């Protein structure tokens, strides 16, 4: 598989041969499996005595002449707590059981973290599929329906060191689709603003560089080949820009 190599200015330079992984079969099922296994979920649970901190009797008696009995009143045996009483007439409300207000949960989380596992060969297949999806016109167009004509993958000879030069290069490479490449941050509409999620933003393009290249430029999602995680490439078909050295590294590692 061949791709167009762009210069530092974003102009077409020559053709470059891509590693075999970019032309492999894309296994969406294995990518999803690895993505789910790679996520870390903090174990959590409810307080052990939640819903059981009130003095509610266990089984309500239906015997004749029994103290606090329900004989002849047509009430269920649900545990109840006493709110008030007048003589032997009690005002009860249900408590403790899951069906009662303020009661315990039926099956609360136990606080035990369960780690998902995946085979090493499946990890390789997942990464290869993710890389291949960045070079697939079908998957890129599927993720970005508003894209104009596009011909992935995108490879540049070298990444400029200054932000303004990177912006200029991206304008020339992506042309009409330049707005999708940049991260755009906006204020969320609705109540989410007061719930810790005031801002929302798109992912923007991912720039993959080699391990030795500079990557401390702000405003862009830049990752080296060693730092790369499956979450950076999922969902499949993300707009991705590779440097020539990154392509060479990926070809040697066979990631």
PAZAPA-4460 file (N, C-alpha, C; in steps of 0.05 Angstrom, whole numbers, plus 32768, in hexadecimal, padded with zeros to 4 digits):
% residues 255
    n_x    n_y    n_z   ca_x   ca_y   ca_z    c_x    c_y    c_z   seq   type   mol
   8011   7FE8   8000   8000   8000   8000   8012   8019   8000     1      X     A
   800B   802C   7FEE   801A   8045   7FED   800A   805C   7FF6     2      X     A
   8018   8071   8000   800B   8089   8009   801A   80A1   8000     3      X     A
   800D   80B8   7FFF   801A   80D1   7FF7   802A   80DC   800E     4      X     A
   8043   80E2   8008   8055   80EF   801C   8054   810D   8018     5      X     A
   804D   811C   802E   804C   8139   802C   8065   8145   8039     6      X     A
   806D   815C   802F   8085   816A   8039   807D   8178   8053     7      X     A
   8090   8186   805F   808C   8195   8078   8077   81AB   8073     8      X     A
   8076   81B6   805B   8063   81CB   8054   8047   81C0   804E     9      X     A
   8044   81A5   804C   802A   8199   8046   8025   8196   8029    10      X     A
   803A   8197   8019   8037   8193   7FFC   803F   8177   7FF4    11      X     A
   8032   816C   7FE0   8038   8151   7FD7   8055   814E   7FCE    12      X     A
   8063   813A   7FD9   807F   8137   7FD3   8085   811E   7FC2    13      X     A
   807C   8107   7FCC   8081   80ED   7FBE   806E   80D8   7FC9    14      X     A
   8073   80BF   7FC1   8064   80A8   7FCB   8075   8099   7FDF    15      X     A
   8067   808D   7FF3   8075   807E   8007   8067   8063   800B    16      X     A
   8077   804E   800E   806C   8033   8013   8064   8030   8030    17      X     A
   804B   8028   8035   8041   8025   8051   8047   8009   805A    18      X     A
   804A   8005   8075   804E   7FEA   8080   8035   7FD8   807A    19      X     A
   8039   7FBE   807D   8024   7FAB   8077   800B   7FAE   8088    20      X     A
   800F   7FB8   80A1   7FF8   7FBA   80B3   7FE2   7FCD   80A8    21      X     A
   7FE9   7FE0   8097   7FD6   7FF3   808D   7FC3   7FE6   8077    22      X     A
   7FCB   7FCF   806D   7FBA   7FC2   8059   7FAE   7FA8   8064    23      X     A
   7FB0   7FA3   807E   7FA5   7F8B   8089   7F87   7F8D   808D    24      X     A
   7F7A   7F76   8091   7F5D   7F75   8096   7F56   7F82   80B1    25      X     A
   7F42   7F93   80B0   7F3A   7FA2   80C8   7F26   7F91   80D9    26      X     A
   7F2E   7F8A   80F1   7F1D   7F7A   8103   7F11   7F8C   8118    27      X     A
   7EF9   7F96   8113   7EEC   7FA8   8125   7EE6   7F9B   8140    28      X     A
   7EDF   7F81   813F   7ED7   7F73   8158   7EEF   7F71   816B    29      X     A
   7F07   7F6C   8161   7F1E   7F6A   8172   7F27   7F85   817D    30      X     A
   7F23   7F9A   816C   7F2A   7FB5   8175   7F18   7FBD   818C    31      X     A
   7EFE   7FB8   818A   7EEB   7FBE   81A0   7EF2   7FAE   81B9    32      X     A
   7EF9   7F95   81B5   7F00   7F84   81CC   7F18   7F8F   81DB    33      X     A
   7F2D   7F97   81CC   7F45   7FA3   81D9   7F3F   7FBE   81E5    34      X     A
   7F2E   7FCE   81D8   7F27   7FE8   81E3   7F19   7FE5   81FE    35      X     A
   7F06   7FD1   8200   7EF8   7FCD   8219   7F0B   7FC2   822F    36      X     A
   7F1E   7FB0   8227   7F30   7FA5   823A   7F45   7FB9   8244    37      X     A
   7F4A   7FCD   8233   7F5F   7FE1   823A   7F54   7FF7   824C    38      X     A
   7F3A   7FF9   824E   7F2E   800E   825F   7F31   8007   827C    39      X     A
   7F38   801A   828D   7F3A   8016   82AA   7F22   8022   82B7    40      X     A
   7F13   8011   82C5   7EFB   801A   82D4   7F01   8018   82F2    41      X     A
   7EFF   802E   8300   7F04   802E   831C   7EEE   801D   832B    42      X     A
   7EF6   8009   833A   7EE2   7FF9   8349   7ED4   800B   835E    43      X     A
   7EBA   8007   8360   7EAB   8017   8373   7E95   8006   8380    44      X     A
   7E8B   800F   8397   7E76   8000   83A4   7E67   8014   83B6    45      X     A
   7E50   800B   83C0   7E40   801C   83D2   7E49   8017   83EF    46      X     A
   7E41   8028   8401   7E47   8024   841E   7E3A   800A   8427    47      X     A
   7E49   7FFA   8437   7E3F   7FE0   843E   7E25   7FE0   844E    48      X     A
   7E1F   7FF6   845D   7E07   7FF7   846D   7DF2   800A   8460    49      X     A
   7DF6   8012   8447   7DE3   8024   843A   7DC8   8017   8438    50      X     A
   7DB3   8025   8441   7D98   801B   8440   7D90   8009   8457    51      X     A
   7DA3   8004   8469   7D9D   7FF2   8480   7DA4   8000   849B    52      X     A
   7DA5   801A   849A   7DAD   8029   84B3   7D95   8033   84C3    53      X     A
   7D7D   8027   84BE   7D66   802E   84CE   7D5C   8015   84DD    54      X     A
   7D4E   8019   84F3   7D45   8003   8503   7D2A   7FFA   84F8    55      X     A
   7D2B   7FEA   84E3   7D12   7FDE   84D8   7D11   7FC1   84DF    56      X     A
   7CFA   7FB8   84E9   7CF7   7F9D   84F1   7CF8   7F8B   84D8    57      X     A
   7D01   7F72   84DC   7D04   7F60   84C5   7CEA   7F55   84BA    58      X     A
   7CDE   7F43   84C8   7CC5   7F37   84BF   7CAE   7F41   84D0    59      X     A
   7C9A   7F4C   84C3   7C82   7F57   84D1   7C70   7F3F   84D9    60      X     A
   7C68   7F3F   84F2   7C57   7F29   84FD   7C3A   7F2D   84F5    61      X     A
   7C2D   7F16   84EE   7C10   7F17   84E9   7C00   7F06   84FD    62      X     A
   7C0C   7F03   8515   7BFE   7EF4   852A   7BE8   7F05   8537    63      X     A
   7BD5   7EF7   8544   7BC0   7F05   8553   7BCD   7F11   856C    64      X     A
   7BC4   7F28   8574   7BCB   7F35   858D   7BE9   7F37   8591    65      X     A
   7BF9   7F39   857B   7C16   7F3B   857D   7C1D   7F59   857D    66      X     A
   7C31   7F60   858D   7C3A   7F7C   858E   7C46   7F84   8573    67      X     A
   7C3D   7F9B   8569   7C45   7FA4   854E   7C3D   7F90   8538    68      X     A
   7C28   7F82   853C   7C1F   7F6F   8528   7C0E   7F7C   8512    69      X     A
   7C0C   7F6D   84FC   7BFD   7F77   84E5   7BE3   7F66   84E1    70      X     A
   7BDB   7F58   84F5   7BC4   7F46   84F2   7BAB   7F55   84EA    71      X     A
   7B9F   7F4D   84D4   7B86   7F59   84CB   7B88   7F74   84BE    72      X     A
   7BA1   7F7E   84B9   7BA4   7F98   84AD   7BAB   7F97   848F    73      X     A
   7BAF   7F80   8485   7BB4   7F7D   8468   7BCE   7F8A   845F    74      X     A
   7BE2   7F89   8470   7BFC   7F95   8469   7C10   7F7E   8463    75      X     A
   7C23   7F85   8452   7C38   7F71   844A   7C4C   7F6E   8461    76      X     A
   7C5D   7F5A   845F   7C71   7F55   8473   7C8B   7F64   846E    77      X     A
   7C8B   7F79   845D   7CA3   7F88   8457   7CAE   7F95   8470    78      X     A
   7CC8   7F96   8474   7CD4   7FA4   848B   7CCB   7FC1   848C    79      X     A
   7CC5   7FCB   84A4   7CBC   7FE6   84A7   7CC9   7FF3   84BF    80      X     A
   7CCC   800E   84BD   7CD6   801D   84D4   7CBF   802E   84DF    81      X     A
   7CBF   8033   84F9   7CA9   8042   8506   7CAF   805F   8505    82      X     A
   7C9C   806F   84FA   7C9F   808C   84F8   7C91   8099   8510    83      X     A
   7C7A   808E   8518   7C6C   8098   8530   7C57   8083   8538    84      X     A
   7C4D   8086   8551   7C38   8073   855A   7C25   8081   856D    85      X     A
   7C0D   8075   8570   7BFA   807F   8583   7BED   8066   8590    86      X     A
   7BF6   8061   85A8   7BEE   8048   85B4   7BFA   8030   85A6    87      X     A
   7BE8   801E   859D   7BF3   8007   858E   7BEE   800B   8570    88      X     A
   7BE9   8024   8568   7BE6   802A   854B   7C00   8037   8541    89      X     A
   7C0D   802A   852E   7C28   8033   8525   7C25   803E   8508    90      X     A
   7C36   8053   8504   7C39   805D   84E9   7C54   8053   84DE    91      X     A
   7C53   8040   84CC   7C6C   8034   84C1   7C70   803D   84A4    92      X     A
   7C8A   803C   849C   7C90   803E   8480   7CA5   8028   8479    93      X     A
   7CA4   801D   8461   7CB6   8008   8459   7CD3   8011   8459    94      X     A
   7CE5   7FFF   8460   7D02   8006   8462   7D13   7FED   845C    95      X     A
   7D2C   7FF2   8457   7D41   7FDE   8453   7D3F   7FCF   8439    96      X     A
   7D28   7FC5   8432   7D26   7FB4   8419   7D2B   7FC5   8400    97      X     A
   7D33   7FB9   83EA   7D39   7FC8   83D2   7D21   7FD7   83C7    98      X     A
   7D09   7FCC   83CB   7CF1   7FD9   83C0   7CE7   7FF1   83D0    99      X     A
   7CF3   7FF7   83E7   7CEB   800D   83F9   7CFB   8026   83F4   100      X     A
   7CEF   803C   83F9   7CFE   8056   83F6   7D15   8057   840B   101      X     A
   7D2D   805C   8401   7D44   805E   8413   7D4F   8043   841B   102      X     A
   7D45   802D   840E   7D4E   8013   8415   7D68   800C   8407   103      X     A
   7D73   7FF4   840D   7D8C   7FEC   8400   7D88   7FE5   83E3   104      X     A
   7D9E   7FE4   83D4   7D9D   7FDC   83B9   7D9C   7FBD   83B7   105      X     A
   7D8F   7FB3   83A3   7D8C   7F96   83A1   7DA7   7F89   839B   106      X     A
   7DB5   7F93   8388   7DCF   7F87   8380   7DE3   7F9E   837C   107      X     A
   7DEE   7FA9   8391   7E00   7FC0   838E   7E1B   7FB6   8383   108      X     A
   7E2B   7FC8   8377   7E46   7FC0   836E   7E57   7FB8   8386   109      X     A
   7E67   7FA4   8382   7E76   7F98   8399   7E92   7FA5   839D   110      X     A
   7E9A   7FB7   838B   7EB4   7FC4   838F   7ECB   7FB2   8387   111      X     A
   7EC6   7F9E   8377   7EDB   7F8C   836E   7EE1   7F92   8350   112      X     A
   7EF9   7F9B   834A   7F00   7FA1   832E   7F06   7F88   831F   113      X     A
   7EFA   7F85   8307   7EFF   7F6D   82F7   7F0E   7F76   82DE   114      X     A
   7F27   7F6C   82DC   7F37   7F74   82C5   7F31   7F62   82AE   115      X     A
   7F2D   7F6F   8297   7F28   7F5F   827E   7F43   7F59   8271   116      X     A
   7F45   7F41   8266   7F5E   7F38   825A   7F5B   7F35   823C   117      X     A
   7F71   7F37   822E   7F72   7F33   8211   7F8D   7F27   8209   118      X     A
   7F8D   7F16   81F5   7FA5   7F09   81ED   7FB8   7F1D   81DF   119      X     A
   7FD2   7F17   81E0   7FE6   7F29   81D4   7FE3   7F2A   81B5   120      X     A
   7FDC   7F14   81A9   7FD8   7F14   818C   7FC0   7F25   8184   121      X     A
   7FAC   7F25   8195   7F94   7F35   8190   7F9B   7F53   8192   122      X     A
   7FAD   7F5A   81A4   7FB6   7F76   81A7   7FC3   7F7F   818D   123      X     A
   7FD4   7F6E   8182   7FE2   7F75   8169   7FCE   7F78   8153   124      X     A
   7FBA   7F66   8151   7FA6   7F68   813C   7F95   7F82   8140   125      X     A
   7F8F   7F89   8159   7F7F   7FA1   815F   7F8E   7FBA   8156   126      X     A
   7FA8   7FBC   815C   7FB7   7FD3   8154   7FBA   7FD4   8136   127      X     A
   7FC0   7FBE   8129   7FC2   7FBE   810C   7FA8   7FC6   80FE   128      X     A
   7F92   7FBD   8109   7F78   7FC4   80FE   7F72   7FE2   8102   129      X     A
   7F7B   7FED   8119   7F77   8009   811E   7F87   801A   810B   130      X     A
   7FA0   8012   8106   7FB1   8020   80F3   7FA6   801E   80D7   131      X     A
   7F9D   8006   80D0   7F91   8003   80B5   7F78   8014   80B1   132      X     A
   7F69   8018   80C6   7F50   8028   80C4   7F57   8045   80BE   133      X     A
   7F6E   804F   80C7   7F76   806B   80C2   7F7D   806E   80A4   134      X     A
   7F83   8058   8097   7F8A   8059   807A   7F72   8050   8069   135      X     A
   7F5B   804B   8075   7F44   8042   8066   7F31   8059   8062   136      X     A
   7F2B   805E   8049   7F18   8074   8042   7EFC   806F   804D   137      X     A
   7EF5   8055   804E   7EDA   804E   8057   7ED7   8054   8075   138      X     A
   7EEB   804C   8086   7EE9   8050   80A3   7EEC   806E   80AA   139      X     A
   7EFD   807C   809C   7F00   8099   80A2   7EE7   80A8   809B   140      X     A
   7EDB   80A2   8084   7EC2   80AF   807C   7EAB   80A7   808E   141      X     A
   7EAC   808F   8099   7E97   8086   80AB   7E98   8095   80C5   142      X     A
   7EB0   809B   80CF   7EB3   80AA   80E8   7EAE   80C7   80E4   143      X     A
   7EB5   80D2   80CD   7EB1   80EE   80C7   7E9F   80F1   80AF   144      X     A
   7E84   80F1   80B3   7E72   80F2   809D   7E73   810D   808D   145      X     A
   7E7D   8122   809A   7E7E   813C   808C   7E97   8140   807C   146      X     A
   7EA8   812C   807A   7EC1   812E   806B   7EBC   8132   804E   147      X     A
   7ECC   8143   8042   7ECD   8145   8025   7EDF   812F   801A   148      X     A
   7EE7   8131   8001   7EF8   811D   7FF5   7F12   811B   8005   149      X     A
   7F19   8102   800B   7F30   80FD   801C   7F3E   80E4   8012   150      X     A
   7F59   80E3   8015   7F69   80CD   800B   7F7D   80C5   8020   151      X     A
   7F75   80B7   8035   7F88   80AF   804A   7F99   8098   8040   152      X     A
   7FB0   8092   804E   7FBB   809F   8066   7FCB   80B8   805F   153      X     A
   7FD2   80C7   8074   7FE0   80E0   8071   7FFC   80DE   807E   154      X     A
   8011   80E2   806F   802C   80DF   8079   803C   80F8   8072   155      X     A
   8049   8104   8086   805A   811B   8081   8077   8114   8086   156      X     A
   8089   8122   8078   80A5   811B   807B   80AF   8121   8097   157      X     A
   80A6   8137   80A2   80AF   813F   80BD   809A   8152   80C9   158      X     A
   8098   8152   80E4   8085   8164   80F2   8093   817E   80F9   159      X     A
   8088   8195   80F1   8095   81AE   80F9   8095   81B2   8117   160      X     A
   80A7   81C2   8121   80AA   81C6   813D   8098   81DC   8148   161      X     A
   8090   81EF   8137   807F   8205   8140   8061   81FF   8139   162      X     A
   8050   8209   814B   8033   8204   8147   8029   8211   812E   163      X     A
   8031   8229   8128   8027   8237   8110   802F   8228   80F6   164      X     A
   8047   821B   80F7   804F   820B   80DF   803F   81F2   80DD   165      X     A
   8038   81E5   80F4   8027   81CD   80F3   800B   81D4   80E8   166      X     A
   8000   81EB   80F0   7FE6   81F4   80E6   7FE7   81F8   80C8   167      X     A
   7FFC   8204   80BF   7FFF   8209   80A2   8001   81EF   8093   168      X     A
   8010   81DC   809E   8013   81C2   8091   7FF8   81B3   8090   169      X     A
   7FE9   81B4   80A6   7FCF   81A6   80A7   7FBB   81B2   8093   170      X     A
   7FBC   81CC   8090   7FAB   81D9   807C   7FB0   81CF   8060   171      X     A
   7FC9   81CC   805A   7FD1   81C3   803F   7FCB   81A5   803A   172      X     A
   7FCF   8195   804F   7FCB   8178   804D   7FAD   8171   804C   173      X     A
   7F9D   817C   805E   7F81   8174   8060   7F6E   8187   8051   174      X     A
   7F78   819E   8048   7F69   81AF   8036   7F4D   81B6   8041   175      X     A
   7F38   81AC   8034   7F1C   81B2   803B   7F14   81A7   8056   176      X     A
   7F21   8192   805F   7F1A   8185   8078   7F2A   8190   8090   177      X     A
   7F36   81A7   808D   7F48   81B2   80A1   7F3A   81B6   80BC   178      X     A
   7F20   81BF   80BC   7F12   81C4   80D5   7F0E   81AC   80E6   179      X     A
   7F0C   8194   80DA   7F09   817B   80E9   7F23   8173   80F6   180      X     A
   7F39   817D   80EC   7F54   8175   80F6   7F59   8183   8111   181      X     A
   7F50   819B   8114   7F56   81AA   812D   7F43   81A3   8143   182      X     A
   7F4C   81A5   815C   7F3B   81A2   8173   7F2A   81BB   8177   183      X     A
   7F10   81B7   8179   7EFE   81CE   817C   7EEF   81CA   8197   184      X     A
   7EF3   81DE   81A9   7EE8   81DD   81C3   7ED0   81F0   81C5   185      X     A
   7EBA   81E6   81D0   7EA2   81F7   81D2   7E94   81F2   81ED   186      X     A
   7E83   8205   81F5   7E74   8202   820E   7E5B   81F1   8209   187      X     A
   7E57   81DE   821A   7E41   81CB   8217   7E26   81D9   821D   188      X     A
   7E11   81D1   820F   7DF7   81DC   8214   7DE9   81CB   8229   189      X     A
   7DD9   81D7   823B   7DCA   81C8   824E   7DD7   81C7   826A   190      X     A
   7DCD   81B5   827B   7DD5   81B4   8297   7DF0   81A8   829B   191      X     A
   7DFC   819C   8286   7E16   8190   8289   7E2B   81A5   8291   192      X     A
   7E26   81BE   828C   7E39   81D3   8293   7E3E   81D4   82B1   193      X     A
   7E29   81CE   82C1   7E2C   81D0   82DE   7E32   81B5   82EA   194      X     A
   7E38   81A1   82D9   7E3D   8186   82E4   7E59   817C   82DC   195      X     A
   7E6C   818E   82DA   7E87   8186   82D5   7E8E   8180   82B9   196      X     A
   7E7D   8186   82A6   7E83   8181   8289   7E7B   8199   8279   197      X     A
   7E85   81B0   8280   7E7E   81C9   8273   7E86   81CA   8256   198      X     A
   7E9E   81C0   8250   7EA8   81C2   8235   7EA7   81A7   8227   199      X     A
   7EA4   81A8   820D   7EA5   8190   81FC   7EB7   8196   81E4   200      X     A
   7EC5   8182   81DA   7ED7   8187   81C4   7ED9   816D   81B3   201      X     A
   7EE1   8171   819A   7EE5   815A   8188   7F01   814F   818C   202      X     A
   7F06   8138   8181   7F20   812C   8185   7F36   8139   8175   203      X     A
   7F2F   8143   815D   7F43   814E   814B   7F54   8138   813E   204      X     A
   7F68   8140   812F   7F79   812C   8122   7F8E   8122   8136   205      X     A
   7F97   810A   8131   7FAD   80FE   8141   7FC6   80FF   8130   206      X     A
   7FDB   8109   813D   7FF5   810A   812F   8008   80F6   813D   207      X     A
   8011   80E2   812D   8023   80CD   8138   803F   80D2   812F   208      X     A
   8051   80D4   8142   806D   80DA   813C   807E   80C2   8147   209      X     A
   8097   80C2   813F   80A9   80AD   8149   80B1   80B4   8166   210      X     A
   80BE   80A1   8173   80C5   80A5   818F   80DB   80BA   8193   211      X     A
   80EA   80C0   817E   8100   80D3   8181   80F8   80EF   8178   212      X     A
   80E1   80F2   816B   80D9   810D   8161   80CC   811D   8177   213      X     A
   80CD   8138   8174   80C2   814A   8187   80A3   8148   8187   214      X     A
   8097   8149   819E   8079   8147   81A0   806D   8158   81B6   215      X     A
   807B   816D   81BE   8070   817E   81D3   8063   8198   81C8   216      X     A
   8054   8195   81B2   8046   81AC   81A6   802A   81AC   81B1   217      X     A
   8021   81C3   81BB   8006   81C5   81C7   7FF1   81C9   81B2   218      X     A
   7FD9   81C0   81B8   7FC2   81C4   81A6   7FBD   81AE   8193   219      X     A
   7FCE   8199   8193   7FCA   8182   8181   7FCE   8168   8191   220      X     A
   7FC0   8154   8188   7FC2   8139   8194   7FD9   812B   8187   221      X     A
   7FF1   812C   8193   8009   8121   8188   8012   810A   819A   222      X     A
   8015   80F2   818E   801E   80DA   819D   8035   80CD   818E   223      X     A
   8048   80C2   819E   805D   80B2   8192   8053   8096   818E   224      X     A
   8062   8086   817F   805A   806B   8179   805A   805A   8192   225      X     A
   806A   8060   81A6   806B   8051   81BF   8055   8059   81D2   226      X     A
   804D   8072   81D1   8037   807B   81E3   801B   8074   81D9   227      X     A
   8019   806C   81C1   7FFF   8068   81B4   7FEF   8053   81C2   228      X     A
   7FD5   8059   81C7   7FC2   8046   81D3   7FAB   8042   81C0   229      X     A
   7F9C   802C   81C4   7F86   8026   81B2   7F70   803B   81B4   230      X     A
   7F6E   8048   81CB   7F5A   805D   81CF   7F60   8076   81BE   231      X     A
   7F79   8079   81B5   7F7F   8090   81A3   7F75   808C   8187   232      X     A
   7F72   8072   817F   7F69   806C   8164   7F4D   8062   8162   233      X     A
   7F3F   8060   8179   7F24   8056   8179   7F10   806D   817F   234      X     A
   7EF9   806F   8172   7EEE   805E   815D   7EFF   805E   8144   235      X     A
   7EFD   8048   8135   7F0E   8044   811D   7F09   805A   8108   236      X     A
   7F1F   8061   80FA   7F1E   8074   80E5   7F24   8091   80ED   237      X     A
   7F34   8094   8102   7F3B   80AF   810A   7F4E   80BC   80F7   238      X     A
   7F4B   80D6   80F2   7F5D   80E5   80E1   7F79   80E5   80EE   239      X     A
   7F8C   80D9   80E0   7FA6   80D6   80EC   7FBC   80DF   80D8   240      X     A
   7FCF   80EC   80E4   7FE6   80F6   80D4   7FFF   80E8   80DF   241      X     A
   800E   80DB   80CD   8027   80CD   80D5   803F   80DC   80CB   242      X     A
   8054   80DB   80DA   806E   80E5   80D0   807C   80CD   80C3   243      X     A
   808F   80D3   80B2   809D   80BF   80A3   80AD   80AC   80B6   244      X     A
   80B9   80B8   80CB   80C8   80A8   80DE   80B5   8095   80EE   245      X     A
   809D   809F   80F4   808A   808F   8102   8081   8076   80F2   246      X     A
   807E   807B   80D7   8077   8064   80C5   808E   8050   80C5   247      X     A
   80A7   8059   80C5   80BE   8047   80C5   80BF   8037   80DF   248      X     A
   80B9   8044   80F6   80B9   8037   810F   80A4   8021   8111   249      X     A
   808C   8028   8107   8076   8015   8108   807C   7FFD   80F6   250      X     A
   8089   8002   80E0   8091   7FEC   80CE   80A5   7FD9   80DA   251      X     A
   80B8   7FE4   80EA   80CC   7FD4   80F7   80C0   7FC4   810E   252      X     A
   80B0   7FD1   811E   80A4   7FC4   8136   808E   7FB0   812E   253      X     A
   8081   7FB6   8117   806B   7FA5   810F   8055   7FA5   8123   254      X     A
   804F   7FBD   812E   803B   7FC0   8144   8020   7FB8   813A   255      X     A
***
